[in-house]
Structure formats: C-alpha cells, structure tokens
Amino acid sequence: MEKKDKPKSLLIFCDKHGEWKGKLEKLLQTDEKITLLALGDVKFDVLRLIHRRRDIEILKLETRQMKKREKGTGVKVTVRRRMQAEPLQK
C-alpha cells in the first residue's frame, strides 16, 4: 500500500514570553495551515490576537482539559491567512 501525502499543518507552541507571535507572522506569509497550542493564561492572548486580526481565518478550534488539573484548559487553534481581508462593518 502507498501512503498518501497529506499536507500537515505547522505547529507552534505558544508560551508566555511571546516568541510565538514572530513565528506566526513569518508562517502567515505562506499559505499553509498553522496550528497554535496554548495552555493557561496564554490561551487568552492567542484568542485575543486571532480575534483582533482580520487577515487570519480560524479553520478549527478545540479545547481540552489537561490530565494534570493544575495545567488547566488547553486550546488548539488551526488558522491560515485569509485570501482577502473582510471589510470592517461599522
């Protein structure tokens, strides 16, 4: 049997230092899917950034309670660059 080549999304783990923002900017220049993983309070920063940017399209959003309760809830967001930004509605 032959394996079918499935396009994989690029993975970025988001941490509290904010280095993931620069990586996201670089990867958004390509037209590939990008998966962002975040835990704790960082997930709010990730969701806030994605919501604020009109040129980013959310393809999939998942939340999960981590096995270790002290880690809290994690979020996994798959995004890509929107081909044309939507006009702002006032």
PyMOL Python script that loads the backbone (N, CA, C, O; Angstrom):
from pymol import cmd

cmd.read_pdbstr("""\
ATOM      1  N   MET A   1       0.831  -1.182   0.000  1.00  0.00           N
ATOM      2  CA  MET A   1       0.000   0.000   0.000  1.00  0.00           C
ATOM      3  C   MET A   1       0.875   1.244   0.000  1.00  0.00           C
ATOM      4  O   MET A   1       1.934   1.278   0.626  1.00  0.00           O
ATOM      5  N   GLU A   2       0.421   2.247  -0.701  1.00  0.00           N
ATOM      6  CA  GLU A   2       1.145   3.503  -0.744  1.00  0.00           C
ATOM      7  C   GLU A   2       0.544   4.471   0.263  1.00  0.00           C
ATOM      8  O   GLU A   2      -0.667   4.509   0.479  1.00  0.00           O
ATOM      9  N   LYS A   3       1.420   5.240   0.866  1.00  0.00           N
ATOM     10  CA  LYS A   3       0.947   6.267   1.795  1.00  0.00           C
ATOM     11  C   LYS A   3       0.591   7.510   0.998  1.00  0.00           C
ATOM     12  O   LYS A   3       1.354   7.957   0.142  1.00  0.00           O
ATOM     13  N   LYS A   4      -0.552   8.048   1.288  1.00  0.00           N
ATOM     14  CA  LYS A   4      -0.955   9.288   0.626  1.00  0.00           C
ATOM     15  C   LYS A   4      -0.325  10.449   1.375  1.00  0.00           C
ATOM     16  O   LYS A   4      -0.336  10.494   2.606  1.00  0.00           O
ATOM     17  N   ASP A   5       0.220  11.378   0.622  1.00  0.00           N
ATOM     18  CA  ASP A   5       0.820  12.548   1.237  1.00  0.00           C
ATOM     19  C   ASP A   5      -0.279  13.516   1.649  1.00  0.00           C
ATOM     20  O   ASP A   5      -0.972  14.096   0.812  1.00  0.00           O
ATOM     21  N   LYS A   6      -0.417  13.672   2.932  1.00  0.00           N
ATOM     22  CA  LYS A   6      -1.415  14.562   3.482  1.00  0.00           C
ATOM     23  C   LYS A   6      -0.697  15.847   3.919  1.00  0.00           C
ATOM     24  O   LYS A   6       0.277  15.774   4.668  1.00  0.00           O
ATOM     25  N   PRO A   7      -1.151  16.999   3.476  1.00  0.00           N
ATOM     26  CA  PRO A   7      -0.464  18.224   3.883  1.00  0.00           C
ATOM     27  C   PRO A   7      -0.614  18.431   5.384  1.00  0.00           C
ATOM     28  O   PRO A   7      -1.727  18.477   5.908  1.00  0.00           O
ATOM     29  N   LYS A   8       0.496  18.553   6.056  1.00  0.00           N
ATOM     30  CA  LYS A   8       0.479  18.741   7.504  1.00  0.00           C
ATOM     31  C   LYS A   8       0.484  20.223   7.823  1.00  0.00           C
ATOM     32  O   LYS A   8       1.009  21.040   7.066  1.00  0.00           O
ATOM     33  N   SER A   9      -0.103  20.548   8.944  1.00  0.00           N
ATOM     34  CA  SER A   9      -0.071  21.940   9.371  1.00  0.00           C
ATOM     35  C   SER A   9       1.174  22.152  10.221  1.00  0.00           C
ATOM     36  O   SER A   9       1.672  21.223  10.857  1.00  0.00           O
ATOM     37  N   LEU A  10       1.660  23.361  10.224  1.00  0.00           N
ATOM     38  CA  LEU A  10       2.827  23.710  11.008  1.00  0.00           C
ATOM     39  C   LEU A  10       2.388  23.951  12.442  1.00  0.00           C
ATOM     40  O   LEU A  10       1.298  24.471  12.676  1.00  0.00           O
ATOM     41  N   LEU A  11       3.218  23.583  13.395  1.00  0.00           N
ATOM     42  CA  LEU A  11       2.846  23.618  14.805  1.00  0.00           C
ATOM     43  C   LEU A  11       3.661  24.660  15.550  1.00  0.00           C
ATOM     44  O   LEU A  11       4.883  24.712  15.419  1.00  0.00           O
ATOM     45  N   ILE A  12       2.977  25.498  16.338  1.00  0.00           N
ATOM     46  CA  ILE A  12       3.635  26.494  17.186  1.00  0.00           C
ATOM     47  C   ILE A  12       3.097  26.326  18.596  1.00  0.00           C
ATOM     48  O   ILE A  12       1.887  26.373  18.816  1.00  0.00           O
ATOM     49  N   PHE A  13       4.008  26.129  19.562  1.00  0.00           N
ATOM     50  CA  PHE A  13       3.595  26.101  20.957  1.00  0.00           C
ATOM     51  C   PHE A  13       3.722  27.509  21.512  1.00  0.00           C
ATOM     52  O   PHE A  13       4.809  28.087  21.495  1.00  0.00           O
ATOM     53  N   CYS A  14       2.631  28.061  21.999  1.00  0.00           N
ATOM     54  CA  CYS A  14       2.603  29.444  22.477  1.00  0.00           C
ATOM     55  C   CYS A  14       2.967  29.488  23.952  1.00  0.00           C
ATOM     56  O   CYS A  14       2.347  28.820  24.779  1.00  0.00           O
ATOM     57  N   ASP A  15       3.990  30.292  24.272  1.00  0.00           N
ATOM     58  CA  ASP A  15       4.414  30.423  25.660  1.00  0.00           C
ATOM     59  C   ASP A  15       4.211  31.859  26.131  1.00  0.00           C
ATOM     60  O   ASP A  15       3.837  32.730  25.346  1.00  0.00           O
ATOM     61  N   LYS A  16       4.460  32.095  27.402  1.00  0.00           N
ATOM     62  CA  LYS A  16       4.193  33.414  27.978  1.00  0.00           C
ATOM     63  C   LYS A  16       5.186  34.477  27.557  1.00  0.00           C
ATOM     64  O   LYS A  16       4.950  35.661  27.797  1.00  0.00           O
ATOM     65  N   HIS A  17       6.303  34.088  26.927  1.00  0.00           N
ATOM     66  CA  HIS A  17       7.325  35.050  26.530  1.00  0.00           C
ATOM     67  C   HIS A  17       6.970  35.754  25.228  1.00  0.00           C
ATOM     68  O   HIS A  17       7.565  36.785  24.916  1.00  0.00           O
ATOM     69  N   GLY A  18       6.035  35.238  24.472  1.00  0.00           N
ATOM     70  CA  GLY A  18       5.542  35.895  23.273  1.00  0.00           C
ATOM     71  C   GLY A  18       6.364  35.677  22.015  1.00  0.00           C
ATOM     72  O   GLY A  18       6.145  36.360  21.014  1.00  0.00           O
ATOM     73  N   GLU A  19       7.307  34.739  22.042  1.00  0.00           N
ATOM     74  CA  GLU A  19       8.116  34.465  20.855  1.00  0.00           C
ATOM     75  C   GLU A  19       7.275  33.863  19.733  1.00  0.00           C
ATOM     76  O   GLU A  19       7.663  33.936  18.567  1.00  0.00           O
ATOM     77  N   TRP A  20       6.156  33.284  20.059  1.00  0.00           N
ATOM     78  CA  TRP A  20       5.284  32.650  19.077  1.00  0.00           C
ATOM     79  C   TRP A  20       4.665  33.662  18.114  1.00  0.00           C
ATOM     80  O   TRP A  20       4.278  33.302  17.002  1.00  0.00           O
ATOM     81  N   LYS A  21       4.568  34.922  18.532  1.00  0.00           N
ATOM     82  CA  LYS A  21       3.970  35.938  17.667  1.00  0.00           C
ATOM     83  C   LYS A  21       4.835  36.183  16.435  1.00  0.00           C
ATOM     84  O   LYS A  21       4.315  36.333  15.329  1.00  0.00           O
ATOM     85  N   GLY A  22       6.144  36.224  16.623  1.00  0.00           N
ATOM     86  CA  GLY A  22       7.056  36.404  15.500  1.00  0.00           C
ATOM     87  C   GLY A  22       7.025  35.220  14.552  1.00  0.00           C
ATOM     88  O   GLY A  22       7.040  35.390  13.333  1.00  0.00           O
ATOM     89  N   LYS A  23       6.981  34.004  15.122  1.00  0.00           N
ATOM     90  CA  LYS A  23       6.901  32.800  14.299  1.00  0.00           C
ATOM     91  C   LYS A  23       5.603  32.772  13.504  1.00  0.00           C
ATOM     92  O   LYS A  23       5.586  32.382  12.336  1.00  0.00           O
ATOM     93  N   LEU A  24       4.524  33.188  14.143  1.00  0.00           N
ATOM     94  CA  LEU A  24       3.227  33.220  13.465  1.00  0.00           C
ATOM     95  C   LEU A  24       3.257  34.189  12.288  1.00  0.00           C
ATOM     96  O   LEU A  24       2.743  33.882  11.213  1.00  0.00           O
ATOM     97  N   GLU A  25       3.855  35.354  12.493  1.00  0.00           N
ATOM     98  CA  GLU A  25       3.944  36.337  11.409  1.00  0.00           C
ATOM     99  C   GLU A  25       4.704  35.783  10.210  1.00  0.00           C
ATOM    100  O   GLU A  25       4.297  35.987   9.067  1.00  0.00           O
ATOM    101  N   LYS A  26       5.804  35.085  10.467  1.00  0.00           N
ATOM    102  CA  LYS A  26       6.594  34.512   9.383  1.00  0.00           C
ATOM    103  C   LYS A  26       5.816  33.430   8.640  1.00  0.00           C
ATOM    104  O   LYS A  26       5.833  33.376   7.411  1.00  0.00           O
ATOM    105  N   LEU A  27       5.135  32.572   9.393  1.00  0.00           N
ATOM    106  CA  LEU A  27       4.408  31.468   8.775  1.00  0.00           C
ATOM    107  C   LEU A  27       3.134  31.918   8.065  1.00  0.00           C
ATOM    108  O   LEU A  27       2.655  31.232   7.163  1.00  0.00           O
ATOM    109  N   LEU A  28       2.584  33.058   8.462  1.00  0.00           N
ATOM    110  CA  LEU A  28       1.386  33.566   7.791  1.00  0.00           C
ATOM    111  C   LEU A  28       1.702  34.050   6.381  1.00  0.00           C
ATOM    112  O   LEU A  28       0.799  34.187   5.556  1.00  0.00           O
ATOM    113  N   GLN A  29       2.966  34.308   6.099  1.00  0.00           N
ATOM    114  CA  GLN A  29       3.340  34.734   4.752  1.00  0.00           C
ATOM    115  C   GLN A  29       3.147  33.599   3.754  1.00  0.00           C
ATOM    116  O   GLN A  29       2.908  33.844   2.571  1.00  0.00           O
ATOM    117  N   THR A  30       3.247  32.371   4.221  1.00  0.00           N
ATOM    118  CA  THR A  30       2.963  31.217   3.366  1.00  0.00           C
ATOM    119  C   THR A  30       1.464  30.933   3.443  1.00  0.00           C
ATOM    120  O   THR A  30       0.782  31.437   4.336  1.00  0.00           O
ATOM    121  N   ASP A  31       0.961  30.150   2.536  1.00  0.00           N
ATOM    122  CA  ASP A  31      -0.478  29.842   2.529  1.00  0.00           C
ATOM    123  C   ASP A  31      -0.765  28.483   3.149  1.00  0.00           C
ATOM    124  O   ASP A  31      -1.653  27.764   2.690  1.00  0.00           O
ATOM    125  N   GLU A  32      -0.018  28.130   4.188  1.00  0.00           N
ATOM    126  CA  GLU A  32      -0.210  26.840   4.835  1.00  0.00           C
ATOM    127  C   GLU A  32      -1.038  26.988   6.103  1.00  0.00           C
ATOM    128  O   GLU A  32      -1.216  28.086   6.629  1.00  0.00           O
ATOM    129  N   LYS A  33      -1.537  25.861   6.574  1.00  0.00           N
ATOM    130  CA  LYS A  33      -2.279  25.837   7.823  1.00  0.00           C
ATOM    131  C   LYS A  33      -1.284  25.875   8.977  1.00  0.00           C
ATOM    132  O   LYS A  33      -0.226  25.250   8.912  1.00  0.00           O
ATOM    133  N   ILE A  34      -1.622  26.603  10.021  1.00  0.00           N
ATOM    134  CA  ILE A  34      -0.769  26.742  11.194  1.00  0.00           C
ATOM    135  C   ILE A  34      -1.593  26.349  12.411  1.00  0.00           C
ATOM    136  O   ILE A  34      -2.719  26.815  12.584  1.00  0.00           O
ATOM    137  N   THR A  35      -1.028  25.489  13.254  1.00  0.00           N
ATOM    138  CA  THR A  35      -1.702  25.073  14.474  1.00  0.00           C
ATOM    139  C   THR A  35      -1.008  25.704  15.662  1.00  0.00           C
ATOM    140  O   THR A  35       0.206  25.575  15.822  1.00  0.00           O
ATOM    141  N   LEU A  36      -1.783  26.391  16.500  1.00  0.00           N
ATOM    142  CA  LEU A  36      -1.277  27.035  17.698  1.00  0.00           C
ATOM    143  C   LEU A  36      -1.765  26.265  18.918  1.00  0.00           C
ATOM    144  O   LEU A  36      -2.957  25.982  19.038  1.00  0.00           O
ATOM    145  N   LEU A  37      -0.851  25.926  19.823  1.00  0.00           N
ATOM    146  CA  LEU A  37      -1.198  25.248  21.066  1.00  0.00           C
ATOM    147  C   LEU A  37      -0.886  26.176  22.232  1.00  0.00           C
ATOM    148  O   LEU A  37       0.194  26.763  22.278  1.00  0.00           O
ATOM    149  N   ALA A  38      -1.812  26.317  23.172  1.00  0.00           N
ATOM    150  CA  ALA A  38      -1.592  27.205  24.307  1.00  0.00           C
ATOM    151  C   ALA A  38      -2.242  26.626  25.555  1.00  0.00           C
ATOM    152  O   ALA A  38      -3.290  25.982  25.490  1.00  0.00           O
ATOM    153  N   LEU A  39      -1.597  26.869  26.693  1.00  0.00           N
ATOM    154  CA  LEU A  39      -2.104  26.454  27.992  1.00  0.00           C
ATOM    155  C   LEU A  39      -2.221  27.666  28.911  1.00  0.00           C
ATOM    156  O   LEU A  39      -1.592  28.698  28.676  1.00  0.00           O
ATOM    157  N   GLY A  40      -3.017  27.532  29.939  1.00  0.00           N
ATOM    158  CA  GLY A  40      -3.105  28.564  30.962  1.00  0.00           C
ATOM    159  C   GLY A  40      -3.616  29.886  30.423  1.00  0.00           C
ATOM    160  O   GLY A  40      -4.491  29.926  29.558  1.00  0.00           O
ATOM    161  N   ASP A  41      -3.047  30.986  30.955  1.00  0.00           N
ATOM    162  CA  ASP A  41      -3.493  32.325  30.573  1.00  0.00           C
ATOM    163  C   ASP A  41      -3.051  32.714  29.163  1.00  0.00           C
ATOM    164  O   ASP A  41      -3.586  33.662  28.589  1.00  0.00           O
ATOM    165  N   VAL A  42      -2.090  32.000  28.607  1.00  0.00           N
ATOM    166  CA  VAL A  42      -1.604  32.314  27.269  1.00  0.00           C
ATOM    167  C   VAL A  42      -2.702  32.086  26.236  1.00  0.00           C
ATOM    168  O   VAL A  42      -2.715  32.745  25.196  1.00  0.00           O
ATOM    169  N   LYS A  43      -3.605  31.180  26.502  1.00  0.00           N
ATOM    170  CA  LYS A  43      -4.669  30.904  25.533  1.00  0.00           C
ATOM    171  C   LYS A  43      -5.526  32.136  25.293  1.00  0.00           C
ATOM    172  O   LYS A  43      -6.056  32.310  24.195  1.00  0.00           O
ATOM    173  N   PHE A  44      -5.670  32.991  26.292  1.00  0.00           N
ATOM    174  CA  PHE A  44      -6.441  34.217  26.111  1.00  0.00           C
ATOM    175  C   PHE A  44      -5.707  35.192  25.195  1.00  0.00           C
ATOM    176  O   PHE A  44      -6.334  35.885  24.394  1.00  0.00           O
ATOM    177  N   ASP A  45      -4.370  35.248  25.312  1.00  0.00           N
ATOM    178  CA  ASP A  45      -3.582  36.097  24.419  1.00  0.00           C
ATOM    179  C   ASP A  45      -3.699  35.626  22.972  1.00  0.00           C
ATOM    180  O   ASP A  45      -3.820  36.437  22.054  1.00  0.00           O
ATOM    181  N   VAL A  46      -3.663  34.308  22.779  1.00  0.00           N
ATOM    182  CA  VAL A  46      -3.763  33.738  21.438  1.00  0.00           C
ATOM    183  C   VAL A  46      -5.119  34.061  20.836  1.00  0.00           C
ATOM    184  O   VAL A  46      -5.196  34.531  19.701  1.00  0.00           O
ATOM    185  N   LEU A  47      -6.180  33.817  21.574  1.00  0.00           N
ATOM    186  CA  LEU A  47      -7.526  34.075  21.061  1.00  0.00           C
ATOM    187  C   LEU A  47      -7.765  35.560  20.818  1.00  0.00           C
ATOM    188  O   LEU A  47      -8.442  35.933  19.860  1.00  0.00           O
ATOM    189  N   ARG A  48      -7.209  36.415  21.687  1.00  0.00           N
ATOM    190  CA  ARG A  48      -7.353  37.856  21.519  1.00  0.00           C
ATOM    191  C   ARG A  48      -6.662  38.326  20.238  1.00  0.00           C
ATOM    192  O   ARG A  48      -7.209  39.140  19.494  1.00  0.00           O
ATOM    193  N   LEU A  49      -5.462  37.810  19.987  1.00  0.00           N
ATOM    194  CA  LEU A  49      -4.720  38.191  18.789  1.00  0.00           C
ATOM    195  C   LEU A  49      -5.442  37.739  17.523  1.00  0.00           C
ATOM    196  O   LEU A  49      -5.549  38.500  16.562  1.00  0.00           O
ATOM    197  N   ILE A  50      -5.930  36.521  17.521  1.00  0.00           N
ATOM    198  CA  ILE A  50      -6.628  35.995  16.346  1.00  0.00           C
ATOM    199  C   ILE A  50      -7.930  36.761  16.099  1.00  0.00           C
ATOM    200  O   ILE A  50      -8.281  37.042  14.953  1.00  0.00           O
ATOM    201  N   HIS A  51      -8.630  37.091  17.161  1.00  0.00           N
ATOM    202  CA  HIS A  51      -9.893  37.819  17.018  1.00  0.00           C
ATOM    203  C   HIS A  51      -9.662  39.231  16.482  1.00  0.00           C
ATOM    204  O   HIS A  51     -10.459  39.738  15.693  1.00  0.00           O
ATOM    205  N   ARG A  52      -8.577  39.859  16.910  1.00  0.00           N
ATOM    206  CA  ARG A  52      -8.273  41.230  16.512  1.00  0.00           C
ATOM    207  C   ARG A  52      -7.820  41.330  15.058  1.00  0.00           C
ATOM    208  O   ARG A  52      -8.100  42.320  14.383  1.00  0.00           O
ATOM    209  N   ARG A  53      -7.125  40.309  14.583  1.00  0.00           N
ATOM    210  CA  ARG A  53      -6.579  40.338  13.223  1.00  0.00           C
ATOM    211  C   ARG A  53      -7.631  39.872  12.222  1.00  0.00           C
ATOM    212  O   ARG A  53      -8.159  38.766  12.343  1.00  0.00           O
ATOM    213  N   ARG A  54      -7.930  40.699  11.251  1.00  0.00           N
ATOM    214  CA  ARG A  54      -8.941  40.370  10.242  1.00  0.00           C
ATOM    215  C   ARG A  54      -8.362  39.525   9.116  1.00  0.00           C
ATOM    216  O   ARG A  54      -9.116  38.963   8.322  1.00  0.00           O
ATOM    217  N   ASP A  55      -7.032  39.425   9.031  1.00  0.00           N
ATOM    218  CA  ASP A  55      -6.416  38.667   7.937  1.00  0.00           C
ATOM    219  C   ASP A  55      -6.161  37.215   8.309  1.00  0.00           C
ATOM    220  O   ASP A  55      -5.566  36.474   7.526  1.00  0.00           O
ATOM    221  N   ILE A  56      -6.604  36.794   9.501  1.00  0.00           N
ATOM    222  CA  ILE A  56      -6.430  35.409   9.944  1.00  0.00           C
ATOM    223  C   ILE A  56      -7.791  34.724   9.982  1.00  0.00           C
ATOM    224  O   ILE A  56      -8.748  35.251  10.550  1.00  0.00           O
ATOM    225  N   GLU A  57      -7.865  33.557   9.379  1.00  0.00           N
ATOM    226  CA  GLU A  57      -9.100  32.777   9.330  1.00  0.00           C
ATOM    227  C   GLU A  57      -8.949  31.561  10.247  1.00  0.00           C
ATOM    228  O   GLU A  57      -7.963  30.832  10.143  1.00  0.00           O
ATOM    229  N   ILE A  58      -9.904  31.337  11.134  1.00  0.00           N
ATOM    230  CA  ILE A  58      -9.887  30.175  12.022  1.00  0.00           C
ATOM    231  C   ILE A  58     -10.524  29.002  11.281  1.00  0.00           C
ATOM    232  O   ILE A  58     -11.674  29.078  10.846  1.00  0.00           O
ATOM    233  N   LEU A  59      -9.767  27.925  11.145  1.00  0.00           N
ATOM    234  CA  LEU A  59     -10.280  26.726  10.495  1.00  0.00           C
ATOM    235  C   LEU A  59     -10.848  25.741  11.501  1.00  0.00           C
ATOM    236  O   LEU A  59     -11.850  25.076  11.239  1.00  0.00           O
ATOM    237  N   LYS A  60     -10.192  25.651  12.665  1.00  0.00           N
ATOM    238  CA  LYS A  60     -10.617  24.672  13.668  1.00  0.00           C
ATOM    239  C   LYS A  60     -10.207  25.180  15.044  1.00  0.00           C
ATOM    240  O   LYS A  60      -9.119  25.731  15.210  1.00  0.00           O
ATOM    241  N   LEU A  61     -11.075  24.995  16.025  1.00  0.00           N
ATOM    242  CA  LEU A  61     -10.807  25.414  17.397  1.00  0.00           C
ATOM    243  C   LEU A  61     -11.213  24.288  18.330  1.00  0.00           C
ATOM    244  O   LEU A  61     -12.358  23.837  18.312  1.00  0.00           O
ATOM    245  N   GLU A  62     -10.261  23.833  19.152  1.00  0.00           N
ATOM    246  CA  GLU A  62     -10.532  22.751  20.105  1.00  0.00           C
ATOM    247  C   GLU A  62     -10.061  23.175  21.488  1.00  0.00           C
ATOM    248  O   GLU A  62      -9.047  23.859  21.628  1.00  0.00           O
ATOM    249  N   THR A  63     -10.808  22.762  22.508  1.00  0.00           N
ATOM    250  CA  THR A  63     -10.365  22.945  23.887  1.00  0.00           C
ATOM    251  C   THR A  63     -10.299  21.589  24.551  1.00  0.00           C
ATOM    252  O   THR A  63     -11.019  20.660  24.187  1.00  0.00           O
ATOM    253  N   ARG A  64      -9.425  21.494  25.527  1.00  0.00           N
ATOM    254  CA  ARG A  64      -9.261  20.221  26.218  1.00  0.00           C
ATOM    255  C   ARG A  64      -8.814  20.470  27.652  1.00  0.00           C
ATOM    256  O   ARG A  64      -7.949  21.308  27.904  1.00  0.00           O
ATOM    257  N   GLN A  65      -9.399  19.747  28.576  1.00  0.00           N
ATOM    258  CA  GLN A  65      -8.961  19.780  29.967  1.00  0.00           C
ATOM    259  C   GLN A  65      -7.717  18.902  30.072  1.00  0.00           C
ATOM    260  O   GLN A  65      -7.756  17.727  29.705  1.00  0.00           O
ATOM    261  N   MET A  66      -6.635  19.451  30.562  1.00  0.00           N
ATOM    262  CA  MET A  66      -5.387  18.702  30.669  1.00  0.00           C
ATOM    263  C   MET A  66      -5.490  17.627  31.750  1.00  0.00           C
ATOM    264  O   MET A  66      -6.258  17.757  32.703  1.00  0.00           O
ATOM    265  N   LYS A  67      -4.707  16.568  31.585  1.00  0.00           N
ATOM    266  CA  LYS A  67      -4.760  15.464  32.543  1.00  0.00           C
ATOM    267  C   LYS A  67      -4.356  15.928  33.930  1.00  0.00           C
ATOM    268  O   LYS A  67      -4.980  15.554  34.923  1.00  0.00           O
ATOM    269  N   LYS A  68      -3.308  16.745  33.998  1.00  0.00           N
ATOM    270  CA  LYS A  68      -2.919  17.315  35.283  1.00  0.00           C
ATOM    271  C   LYS A  68      -3.746  18.580  35.488  1.00  0.00           C
ATOM    272  O   LYS A  68      -3.612  19.544  34.734  1.00  0.00           O
ATOM    273  N   ARG A  69      -4.580  18.574  36.483  1.00  0.00           N
ATOM    274  CA  ARG A  69      -5.540  19.663  36.690  1.00  0.00           C
ATOM    275  C   ARG A  69      -4.872  21.024  36.862  1.00  0.00           C
ATOM    276  O   ARG A  69      -5.466  22.043  36.509  1.00  0.00           O
ATOM    277  N   GLU A  70      -3.654  21.068  37.395  1.00  0.00           N
ATOM    278  CA  GLU A  70      -3.000  22.355  37.619  1.00  0.00           C
ATOM    279  C   GLU A  70      -2.626  23.054  36.306  1.00  0.00           C
ATOM    280  O   GLU A  70      -2.366  24.257  36.300  1.00  0.00           O
ATOM    281  N   LYS A  71      -2.597  22.308  35.197  1.00  0.00           N
ATOM    282  CA  LYS A  71      -2.308  22.920  33.903  1.00  0.00           C
ATOM    283  C   LYS A  71      -3.541  23.604  33.331  1.00  0.00           C
ATOM    284  O   LYS A  71      -3.421  24.450  32.446  1.00  0.00           O
ATOM    285  N   GLY A  72      -4.700  23.256  33.814  1.00  0.00           N
ATOM    286  CA  GLY A  72      -5.926  23.916  33.375  1.00  0.00           C
ATOM    287  C   GLY A  72      -6.403  23.437  32.022  1.00  0.00           C
ATOM    288  O   GLY A  72      -6.204  22.280  31.650  1.00  0.00           O
ATOM    289  N   THR A  73      -7.029  24.331  31.296  1.00  0.00           N
ATOM    290  CA  THR A  73      -7.592  24.023  29.988  1.00  0.00           C
ATOM    291  C   THR A  73      -6.630  24.470  28.900  1.00  0.00           C
ATOM    292  O   THR A  73      -6.037  25.546  28.981  1.00  0.00           O
ATOM    293  N   GLY A  74      -6.485  23.642  27.896  1.00  0.00           N
ATOM    294  CA  GLY A  74      -5.639  23.980  26.760  1.00  0.00           C
ATOM    295  C   GLY A  74      -6.487  24.290  25.547  1.00  0.00           C
ATOM    296  O   GLY A  74      -7.637  23.861  25.450  1.00  0.00           O
ATOM    297  N   VAL A  75      -5.911  25.038  24.623  1.00  0.00           N
ATOM    298  CA  VAL A  75      -6.616  25.380  23.401  1.00  0.00           C
ATOM    299  C   VAL A  75      -5.714  25.046  22.211  1.00  0.00           C
ATOM    300  O   VAL A  75      -4.501  25.248  22.249  1.00  0.00           O
ATOM    301  N   LYS A  76      -6.344  24.531  21.160  1.00  0.00           N
ATOM    302  CA  LYS A  76      -5.643  24.175  19.932  1.00  0.00           C
ATOM    303  C   LYS A  76      -6.409  24.847  18.793  1.00  0.00           C
ATOM    304  O   LYS A  76      -7.569  24.528  18.535  1.00  0.00           O
ATOM    305  N   VAL A  77      -5.739  25.782  18.116  1.00  0.00           N
ATOM    306  CA  VAL A  77      -6.379  26.567  17.069  1.00  0.00           C
ATOM    307  C   VAL A  77      -5.623  26.353  15.765  1.00  0.00           C
ATOM    308  O   VAL A  77      -4.405  26.518  15.711  1.00  0.00           O
ATOM    309  N   THR A  78      -6.350  25.986  14.717  1.00  0.00           N
ATOM    310  CA  THR A  78      -5.762  25.862  13.387  1.00  0.00           C
ATOM    311  C   THR A  78      -6.224  27.058  12.572  1.00  0.00           C
ATOM    312  O   THR A  78      -7.421  27.302  12.420  1.00  0.00           O
ATOM    313  N   VAL A  79      -5.249  27.804  12.049  1.00  0.00           N
ATOM    314  CA  VAL A  79      -5.544  29.032  11.317  1.00  0.00           C
ATOM    315  C   VAL A  79      -4.795  29.050   9.987  1.00  0.00           C
ATOM    316  O   VAL A  79      -3.900  28.240   9.744  1.00  0.00           O
ATOM    317  N   ARG A  80      -5.179  29.980   9.150  1.00  0.00           N
ATOM    318  CA  ARG A  80      -4.433  30.278   7.928  1.00  0.00           C
ATOM    319  C   ARG A  80      -4.726  31.726   7.559  1.00  0.00           C
ATOM    320  O   ARG A  80      -5.651  32.352   8.076  1.00  0.00           O
ATOM    321  N   ARG A  81      -3.911  32.228   6.654  1.00  0.00           N
ATOM    322  CA  ARG A  81      -4.082  33.604   6.209  1.00  0.00           C
ATOM    323  C   ARG A  81      -5.289  33.692   5.284  1.00  0.00           C
ATOM    324  O   ARG A  81      -5.441  32.888   4.364  1.00  0.00           O
ATOM    325  N   ARG A  82      -6.133  34.668   5.535  1.00  0.00           N
ATOM    326  CA  ARG A  82      -7.307  34.883   4.708  1.00  0.00           C
ATOM    327  C   ARG A  82      -6.868  35.470   3.382  1.00  0.00           C
ATOM    328  O   ARG A  82      -6.005  36.347   3.345  1.00  0.00           O
ATOM    329  N   MET A  83      -7.447  34.999   2.306  1.00  0.00           N
ATOM    330  CA  MET A  83      -7.037  35.452   0.985  1.00  0.00           C
ATOM    331  C   MET A  83      -7.308  36.948   0.792  1.00  0.00           C
ATOM    332  O   MET A  83      -6.438  37.673   0.308  1.00  0.00           O
ATOM    333  N   GLN A  84      -8.479  37.407   1.159  1.00  0.00           N
ATOM    334  CA  GLN A  84      -8.790  38.833   1.139  1.00  0.00           C
ATOM    335  C   GLN A  84      -9.427  39.186   2.470  1.00  0.00           C
ATOM    336  O   GLN A  84     -10.355  38.518   2.928  1.00  0.00           O
ATOM    337  N   ALA A  85      -8.923  40.230   3.077  1.00  0.00           N
ATOM    338  CA  ALA A  85      -9.460  40.658   4.366  1.00  0.00           C
ATOM    339  C   ALA A  85     -10.887  41.163   4.179  1.00  0.00           C
ATOM    340  O   ALA A  85     -11.211  41.814   3.186  1.00  0.00           O
ATOM    341  N   GLU A  86     -11.720  40.848   5.149  1.00  0.00           N
ATOM    342  CA  GLU A  86     -13.106  41.309   5.104  1.00  0.00           C
ATOM    343  C   GLU A  86     -13.165  42.795   5.452  1.00  0.00           C
ATOM    344  O   GLU A  86     -12.395  43.259   6.292  1.00  0.00           O
ATOM    345  N   PRO A  87     -14.057  43.540   4.826  1.00  0.00           N
ATOM    346  CA  PRO A  87     -14.193  44.953   5.193  1.00  0.00           C
ATOM    347  C   PRO A  87     -14.779  45.061   6.598  1.00  0.00           C
ATOM    348  O   PRO A  87     -15.622  44.258   6.999  1.00  0.00           O
ATOM    349  N   LEU A  88     -14.324  46.057   7.329  1.00  0.00           N
ATOM    350  CA  LEU A  88     -14.839  46.274   8.678  1.00  0.00           C
ATOM    351  C   LEU A  88     -16.254  46.830   8.607  1.00  0.00           C
ATOM    352  O   LEU A  88     -16.535  47.748   7.837  1.00  0.00           O
ATOM    353  N   GLN A  89     -17.124  46.271   9.404  1.00  0.00           N
ATOM    354  CA  GLN A  89     -18.501  46.748   9.430  1.00  0.00           C
ATOM    355  C   GLN A  89     -18.675  47.664  10.625  1.00  0.00           C
ATOM    356  O   GLN A  89     -18.244  47.348  11.734  1.00  0.00           O
ATOM    357  N   LYS A  90     -19.303  48.788  10.394  1.00  0.00           N
ATOM    358  CA  LYS A  90     -19.474  49.764  11.479  1.00  0.00           C
ATOM    359  C   LYS A  90     -20.913  49.877  11.880  1.00  0.00           C
ATOM    360  O   LYS A  90     -21.245  50.651  12.777  1.00  0.00           O
TER     361      LYS A  90
END
""", "prot")
cmd.dss("prot")
cmd.show_as("cartoon", "prot")
cmd.util.cbc("prot")
cmd.orient("prot")
